[in-house]
Every structure is written in C-alpha cells, then in structure tokens.
Amino acid sequence: MVRLGAPSDAEDEVGERAEERVEELQDENAQLQEAVHAHAVVDQAIGVVITLGRLTPEQGWDVLREISQRMNIKLRTVAECLVESARTGHLPANVRTELQQQLDLVRPPHTKE
C-alpha cells in the first residue's frame, strides 16, 4: 500500500524510536571499541611487566593492578605508560619507583638483581 502525504503520528514515533536506537547502538559500539583497545593495552603492559620481572602472567597482572591502586592512577593509564616506556625507554620516575617496589615484593629471591 502506497501512502501519499505526510507520515502519521504513529509513523513519526516509530521513526524517532528507530533513530534513538541507532544512536544508542552507535554509542555502545564506540564504548565496546574503546574497551577492546583498553584491554589490548593492559595485556601489552602485563607483557612488559612479565618481561621486566620474569614473572608469571598472574603476577604481572597483580603488579600492574597494585601500581594503579597504590598510585591512585587508572589501570589503563599505568598500562599506557608502561607500553610507551617499552617503546621509548622513558618511564616517569614515580611509576618506575613503584614498579621496582612491586617487582621486589613479587619476585622470588633468586631472580632479584
């Protein structure tokens, strides 16, 4: 059936709801993409910590989380800092100090240098 003329109120309402849903889905998609990126950065940072401290993945996660909590910095921010330091060789002194303290607490005595 073909309608001529202006859409009805019901059709307007359906169209508005559809637009709202599209916007909600676009927002959700953006949030999911951001979460995937953040997760990847955290995983990379755990790899950096594992390499530096000769730790297990679980210990690497614990060290990363502890640094975040003790410094009151978001985990993702700490992770980004560590990943960047692996590339550039530069790690802010406060993060480096906390990382060293956490590695000293976690590493078995025979691996400490």
C-alpha contacts under 8 A as a table, 3 or more apart, distances in Angstrom:
res1	aa1	res2	aa2	distance
7	P	11	E	5.82
7	P	12	D	6.40
8	S	11	E	5.14
8	S	12	D	6.24
9	D	12	D	5.01
9	D	13	E	6.16
10	A	13	E	5.09
10	A	14	V	6.24
11	E	14	V	5.10
11	E	15	G	6.12
12	D	15	G	5.09
12	D	16	E	6.15
13	E	16	E	5.09
13	E	17	R	6.15
14	V	17	R	5.14
14	V	18	A	6.10
15	G	18	A	5.04
15	G	19	E	6.22
16	E	19	E	5.09
16	E	20	E	6.18
17	R	20	E	5.04
17	R	21	R	6.10
18	A	21	R	5.07
18	A	22	V	6.17
19	E	22	V	5.07
19	E	23	E	6.28
20	E	23	E	5.13
20	E	24	E	6.20
21	R	24	E	4.95
21	R	25	L	6.11
22	V	25	L	5.12
22	V	26	Q	6.12
23	E	26	Q	5.03
23	E	27	D	6.19
24	E	27	D	5.15
24	E	28	E	6.13
25	L	28	E	4.95
25	L	29	N	5.98
26	Q	29	N	5.04
26	Q	30	A	6.23
27	D	30	A	5.14
27	D	31	Q	6.23
28	E	31	Q	5.06
28	E	32	L	6.13
29	N	32	L	5.09
29	N	33	Q	6.15
30	A	33	Q	5.12
30	A	34	E	6.19
31	Q	34	E	5.07
31	Q	35	A	6.16
32	L	35	A	4.98
32	L	36	V	6.17
33	Q	36	V	5.15
33	Q	37	H	6.27
34	E	37	H	5.12
34	E	38	A	6.11
35	A	38	A	5.02
35	A	39	H	6.01
36	V	39	H	5.12
36	V	40	A	6.23
37	H	40	A	5.13
37	H	41	V	6.32
38	A	41	V	5.13
38	A	42	V	6.21
38	A	76	R	6.32
39	H	42	V	5.10
39	H	43	D	6.15
40	A	43	D	5.08
40	A	44	Q	6.19
41	V	44	Q	5.06
41	V	45	A	6.16
41	V	76	R	7.20
41	V	79	A	6.15
41	V	80	E	6.27
41	V	83	V	7.23
42	V	45	A	5.03
42	V	46	I	6.19
42	V	75	L	7.68
42	V	76	R	6.29
42	V	79	A	5.22
42	V	80	E	7.49
43	D	46	I	5.10
43	D	47	G	6.38
44	Q	47	G	5.00
44	Q	48	V	6.42
44	Q	79	A	7.66
44	Q	83	V	6.46
45	A	48	V	4.92
45	A	49	V	6.25
45	A	64	L	7.70
45	A	79	A	4.96
45	A	80	E	7.18
45	A	82	L	5.68
45	A	83	V	5.33
46	I	49	V	5.06
46	I	50	I	6.01
46	I	57	P	6.85
46	I	60	G	5.13
46	I	61	W	5.75
46	I	64	L	6.79
46	I	79	A	7.75
47	G	50	I	5.01
47	G	51	T	6.13
47	G	57	P	7.52
47	G	60	G	7.30
48	V	51	T	5.19
48	V	52	L	6.13
48	V	82	L	6.95
48	V	83	V	6.88
48	V	86	A	6.96
49	V	52	L	5.12
49	V	53	G	5.89
49	V	54	R	7.83
49	V	55	L	7.49
49	V	60	G	5.40
49	V	63	V	7.54
49	V	64	L	7.46
50	I	53	G	5.36
50	I	54	R	5.22
50	I	55	L	4.65
50	I	56	T	6.25
50	I	57	P	6.37
50	I	59	Q	7.61
50	I	60	G	5.19
51	T	54	R	5.20
51	T	55	L	7.04
52	L	55	L	7.97
53	G	103	L	6.01
53	G	107	R	6.76
54	R	107	R	7.65
54	R	111	T	7.58
55	L	58	E	7.96
55	L	59	Q	5.80
55	L	60	G	6.10
55	L	107	R	6.95
56	T	59	Q	5.15
56	T	60	G	6.16
57	P	60	G	4.93
57	P	61	W	6.20
58	E	61	W	5.13
58	E	62	D	6.23
59	Q	62	D	4.95
59	Q	63	V	6.12
59	Q	106	V	7.15
60	G	63	V	5.17
60	G	64	L	6.20
61	W	64	L	5.16
61	W	65	R	6.07
62	D	65	R	5.15
62	D	66	E	5.96
63	V	66	E	5.08
63	V	67	I	6.13
63	V	99	L	7.46
63	V	102	Q	5.89
63	V	103	L	6.98
63	V	106	V	7.70
64	L	67	I	5.27
64	L	68	S	6.36
64	L	75	L	7.24
64	L	78	V	7.45
64	L	79	A	7.35
65	R	68	S	5.13
65	R	69	Q	6.23
65	R	75	L	6.42
66	E	69	Q	5.08
66	E	70	R	5.90
66	E	102	Q	7.45
67	I	70	R	5.26
67	I	71	M	5.93
67	I	78	V	7.56
67	I	95	V	7.69
67	I	98	E	6.21
67	I	99	L	6.57
67	I	102	Q	7.24
68	S	71	M	5.41
68	S	72	N	5.68
68	S	73	I	4.99
68	S	74	K	5.84
68	S	75	L	5.11
68	S	78	V	6.27
69	Q	72	N	4.96
69	Q	73	I	6.66
69	Q	74	K	7.85
69	Q	75	L	7.92
70	R	73	I	7.95
71	M	98	E	7.92
73	I	77	T	6.64
73	I	78	V	6.72
74	K	77	T	5.25
74	K	78	V	6.50
75	L	78	V	5.19
75	L	79	A	6.09
76	R	79	A	4.91
76	R	80	E	6.05
77	T	80	E	5.11
77	T	81	C	6.20
78	V	81	C	5.08
78	V	82	L	6.28
78	V	95	V	7.87
79	A	82	L	5.17
79	A	83	V	6.15
80	E	83	V	5.18
80	E	84	E	6.03
81	C	84	E	5.17
81	C	85	S	6.12
81	C	91	L	6.95
82	L	85	S	4.97
82	L	86	A	6.35
82	L	91	L	6.98
83	V	86	A	5.21
83	V	87	R	6.71
84	E	87	R	5.18
84	E	88	T	6.11
84	E	89	G	7.84
84	E	90	H	7.64
84	E	91	L	7.96
85	S	88	T	5.04
85	S	89	G	4.77
85	S	90	H	4.83
85	S	91	L	5.17
86	A	89	G	5.65
86	A	90	H	7.78
91	L	95	V	6.70
91	L	96	R	5.96
92	P	95	V	5.45
92	P	96	R	6.08
93	A	96	R	4.96
93	A	97	T	6.01
94	N	97	T	5.19
94	N	98	E	6.28
95	V	98	E	5.14
95	V	99	L	5.94
96	R	99	L	5.05
96	R	100	Q	6.10
97	T	100	Q	5.19
97	T	101	Q	6.24
98	E	101	Q	5.04
98	E	102	Q	6.15
99	L	102	Q	5.17
99	L	103	L	6.05
100	Q	103	L	5.08
100	Q	104	D	6.06
101	Q	104	D	5.13
101	Q	105	L	6.35
102	Q	105	L	5.09
102	Q	106	V	6.25
103	L	106	V	5.16
103	L	107	R	5.76
104	D	107	R	5.71
104	D	112	K	7.01
107	R	111	T	6.37
107	R	112	K	6.52
108	P	111	T	5.74
108	P	112	K	6.91
109	P	112	K	5.48
